Amino acid sequence: MVLGPDSIKKVTTLAEAISNIELAVLSCGAHGDGPDGKVILEVVTEALDTIDIDKAGQYTDLLGSMLGESGLLLLEELLLNAQYEYVSEFSQKLRAEGEAKGQALGEARGEARGEARMLLLVLAGRGIVVDPKSEARIRACPDTDQLERWGARALDITHIEELFAE
């Protein structure tokens, strides 16, 4: 048996999506990139707010793998431009996870920038001439472990090229 858009019903009402969430998810996968994609995505995202948070997360992951580019863009647009304040446990968990990931990423970037600045100060203090290309490489490095290795090496070098020697 082959499943495709012609053999999967379009679920376009919230009541139907809630009563058969699996069909609603399949409907999204089959029709979410088509002309009815926005309606189908709207009802499935609302229906997911009514089920167990872990199961909703699994279905959301599945949607991400089933939708094409236009469906994913529609889904992103719906979630970003929603006037509705999502209050379900599922939505709150996703929001909290997103905020935590964003905060961790921001902290890691800030830490890397701080280490890069310190490395440049150490090099300047030791009288090592840092050309613009090397400065850009140091400032662009997001890897704090690498910056720390360079920092340790900066104590013993006499030319900037030695800093990057592996």
Secondary structure as UniProt FT lines:
FT   HELIX           5..7
FT   HELIX           14..19
FT   HELIX           21..31
FT   TURN            32..33
FT   TURN            35..36
FT   HELIX           37..48
FT   TURN            49..50
FT   HELIX           53..66
FT   HELIX           69..80
FT   HELIX           89..125
FT   TURN            126..127
FT   HELIX           132..140
FT   HELIX           144..154
FT   TURN            155..156
FT   HELIX           160..163
//
